[in-house]
Amino acid sequence: MISIKNEKEIELITHAGYLVSLTHQYLKKFIKEGITTKQLDKLAHDFIIEHDAIPSCLGYESYPASICTSVNDEIVHGIPGDYSLKNGDIITIDMVIGYKGYQADAAWTYAVGQINEKKQQLLKYTEEALYEGLKQVKPGNRIGDISNAIENYAHDHQLSVVEELGGHGIGQEMHEDPWIPNFGKKHVGPRLKPGMVICIEPMLNYGKKDIYQMPDGWTIKTVDQQPSAHFEHTVLVTDQGYKILTPRLDKNEN
């Protein structure tokens, strides 16, 4: 069931979203050649705790870390470990933070040092696909309008869409209704209404759309070993359109 959040709930999710943004901004300066993904996880964990919040990923369905760190051909749910970032890598950091019982979620793919043109285009167009989806967030539109906009933009730029994964509602739970695929037809699915809080998150591959899960039970990778990027915002549906609750602080988003 899709829930409509009240004013108090929106206030708490908004603060959780600000903490997600703040943590991303904090981690950004550490994303350099030589740091391990486990070290990034420790930095994030300590920063979140210091801000009186909860790293919601830790222990979620037995997930063993506070953030997800997915490198190069890893699409989502990469488990932090001993891998040291290398110049030319890309890394997606995906995190959910809980504050007084409410959650917010955002993922961003970062370049490590100098990345090649292929990866530059992948990051650019995946991030732009997110904002194409956001343009469709307004009362009366349907989930399919978001999905279709993302899919069309991805295909226009020769990127494939991961079909098994997608966005979702969020609130007291990390994953709530509705499910928001990154592909589909216009004018189908649930209608958007003011007070809904949703996560929109295109996951696009440079190569084929096919994916597989690693034996760790979490990490999902591209079958053809081509790189993948992932950009996500938590947004509130407003009377006029939407409000980003996990703003990029380095871009002065509202």
N, C-alpha and C positions, 0 to 999 in steps of 0.2 A: 504494500500500500504506500502511495506517495504522500508524504506528510508536508503540511504547510507550517512553516516555523513562525512562532510568535515573536514579538519584539525582544523579549528577554533571550530567547534562544538565538536569535540573529546576533544579538550583542555578544554572546559567548562564542559563537562560531567566528564572528569577525575578529575577536581577540586571538582565538586559536590560529586564524589565518594570518594575522599579523606576526605571530610567533614563527609560523612556517616561513614567512618571507624573511624575517630577521635571521633565522637560522641558515637559510640559503645564502643570504648576503654574507654572513659570518664565515661560512665554509668556503665561499668563492675564492678567497685569497690563499687558501691552503691547497687548492687544486693545481698542483704543479708536479713536474717530473720528480719521481723518487718517493713520494708519499704513498703509503699503502692504503688500501680501501678500509682496512681495519682501523687505521689511525683516524681516517675521516669519520668513521662511525663513532669512535670514542669522543672526538671533538664535538660532534653533533649531540651525542647523548648528554655530555656534561653541560653543554650550553642550554639544552632544553630543560634539564633539571634545575639549573641555576635560575631559570625564568618561571619556576613554580608550575611547570607543565609536565606532561607525560609523553614520552616517545611511544606512540600507540602501536607501532609496528613490532616492538619488542614483546615477544611472547604471543603475538597474534597467530592463532593456529600453529603455535610452536615455532614461529619464525624467530631466529636466534639473534637478531641485531636490531638497532634502533632506526636505521635507515636502509634503503635498498641502494646498492651501488652496481650499476650495470655498465660494463665496459665493451665498446666496439660492437661486436655482433650479439651481445647480450641485450635483449629487448627490455625485460623487466625482471624484478625480484632477485637480482644478483646479490649474493650474500657477501658482506665484507669479509676480507681475509688478508692473506699475506702478499697479494699481488701489488707490485709497485707500479704506479702510473708511469707511462713512457711518453716522451714527446711524440705528438701525432695521434695519441689516443683520443677518443671521446668517452665521456662518462656521464651516465644519467644518475642523478641523485633524486630519489623519490622518498618523500617522508610524509607521515601523518602525525599531527600533534594533537593531543587531547588537553582541553582546559575546562575544568569544572564540569566534566561529563560530556563535552561537545568536541567534535573533531573538525579539522581542516586538513587539506591534502594538496600537495603540489609537487610536480616533477619538472626538472629542467636538465637538458643535456648540455654539458660543458666541454669546451675544447681544452686539451692539455697541450700547452705550448703552441707550436705551429702545426695545423692540420692541413691535409691535402684538399684540393678543390672539390673532390667528390664529397668529402665529409662536410666541407663548408656549405655546399648546396643542400645537403641532407638536413643540416641543422637549420638553415635559413628557411627552407620550405616547410619543414615540419612545424616550426614555430609559427610561421604565417598561416598554416592550415588551422592551428588552434584559433587564431583570431578570425579566420573565415567562419569557423563554427560559432564563435561568440557573437558574430553579427546576426545570427539567427535566433539569439536568445531574447525573446520578447513575449509578453502575454499574448496568447492566442495561437502562436506558432506551435509546431509539434516537434517531438524529439527527432523525427525523420528529417526535418529541415536542417538541423545541426549535422546529422550524420551525412546527409547528401552533400552539404557544402564542403565538409572535410574530404570526403571521397573524391569529389570532382577536382578540388584543388590539388590533392595528392597526385591523381592520375594526369592532370594537366602538366605536372612537373616530373613525370616519369618515376614516381615513387609508388611502392605497393603498400596496401593497407593491411595491417594485422587484423584479422577478422574475429579471432577467438577472444580478444581482449578489448575493453572499452571503458567508457566513463560510467558514472553512477551517481545516485543521490548520496548525501552525507548529512550527518547530524549527531545524534547520540551514538550511532553505529558508524563504523568506517565505511561500510557499503550498504546503502539503502536503495530502494526503488526511486527513480526508474533506471533501468539499464540503458546506456547510451552508446550504441555501436558507432564506429567511425566510417560506416558505409551504409547505404540504404536509399530509400526513395523519399522524396518530398511528401509532405502532407499526410504522413502516417505516424502512428504512435501516440502516446499521451500528450495532451495539450500542456503547454507551459503556463503556470499561474504565478502571480506575485506571492512571494514567501517561500517558494521552492528554493532549495540550495542544492546545487549539482556540481559535479566534477566533470569537466570536459578534457579529454586527454588523447589526442592523436598519437599513435605509435606507428611510425612509418619506416619502411625498409628501403634501402638503396637497391636491393635486388628483388628476389621473389618474396611473396607473402608467407611462404611456408615456414613453420616454426616447430620447435621441439623442446621438451623439458629435460633438463639435466638430472642425473641420478640423485642430486641433493634434494630433489622434490620441490624446488623453488625456481631456480634460474631458468629462464626461457630464452632460447637463442634462435637465430635465423638458420635454416637448414643449409643455405648456400654460403654461410659465413660472411655475408655482406653486412656492413654496418647498419645499425638501427638507431633512431632517435625518438625521443618521447618528451612532450611538453604538456603540462597540465596546470589548470587553474581551478580553484573552487570559486564558484560565482553564485550570487543571489539574484533571483529573478525579481525585478522591480516593476512598478507600474509602467515605467517608460521603456525598460529594456533589461539591463543587467548591471550589477556592480561586482567588480573583481574583489574577492576577499583575501586573496593571496597575492597582493601586488608585487611586481618586480620593483624593489626599492631603488635599484640602479637605473630604472627607466621612468621613475616618478609616475607609475600607473595609478589610476584611481579605481 
